[in-house]
Amino acid sequence: MEITPDQAFNADDFSAPVVGIAAKMGQHDSGRHSHQRHQLLFAASGCITIELADTLCLLPPSRAAWIPANTMHRAMMRGVMDYRSLYFTPSLPLSALPLHIAAVNPLLFAVIERMAFWPWDMPADQQQSLLTVFTQEIQQARHENWRLSYPRDRRLQGWLINVHQGGLPPRLQQLAQKIGASERTISRIFIQETGMNYQSWRQQWRLLKAIELLADGAAIHHVAQQLEFISDSAFICFFRQHTGVTPMHYAREHLSIR
């Protein structure tokens, strides 16, 4: 059902198998919270940043985030976007799905749109046929890696506050000077706690930030400058290396559903 951004809503207050909402959202910060239901979070335009306990997830357009019941999370949005959120009772055959980001094909997109506008009192038997299609599509949807784990070591917590606020992670030598630890120690921490060395972690952070900025409509030159690439061509080369296409091609082909 369509709601206004300031309208009170609690999915846990309903008994229907599926409850959906649709809204035009501007800048919004949900704060840390959880639901007793599974949640599918989706936006046809714009990016949503999802913070978990030790992980950052970026949700670009045409992707959906599956958030299992009772998962503590925080969703942050900027600009105007067509926001969709579906909530499913844990008794449905979806509980085995892990937290993940999934690609949304045109059929799944159409199903999400239909369910998001359902009246909240729709009888369960009338939901069943479309719910069956949704279950098949979300279970078969391709998982994508739009996640970045954060280290938990106490020596890095002060620095991480700046990163959480959007500050660009410095080069390894600069980080070592900032926190007073050796480059070798920092590399060991990142490998143990995030599964990648610091350089790879920083590159993944820059890639996610680049996708976020492109989805917001930023020009390639602006993205290159903000992420401290030495030139636009250096950024384009970096982006192609990680995605297989140029930023312009990616924005045109992947940041909208047609």
Sequence and secondary structure as in RCSB ss.txt:
>XXXX:A:sequence
MEITPDQAFNADDFSAPVVGIAAKMGQHDSGRHSHQRHQLLFAASGCITIELADTLCLLPPSRAAWIPANTMHRA
MMRGVMDYRSLYFTPSLPLSALPLHIAAVNPLLFAVIERMAFWPWDMPADQQQSLLTVFTQEIQQARHENWRLSY
PRDRRLQGWLINVHQGGLPPRLQQLAQKIGASERTISRIFIQETGMNYQSWRQQWRLLKAIELLADGAAIHHVAQ
QLEFISDSAFICFFRQHTGVTPMHYAREHLSIR
>XXXX:A:secstr
 B  TT    GGG  SSEEEEEEEE SEE  SB  SSEEEEEESSS EEEE SSEEEEE TTEEEEE TT  BEE
EE S EEEEEEEE TTSTTTT  SEEEE  HHHHHHHHHHHTS TT  HHHHHHHHHHHHHHHHHS EE  EEE 
   GGGHHHHHHHHTT     HHHHHHHHT  HHHHHHHHHHHHSS HHHHHHHHHHHHHHHHHHTT  HHHHHH
HTT SSHHHHHHHHHHHHSS HHHHHHHHSS  
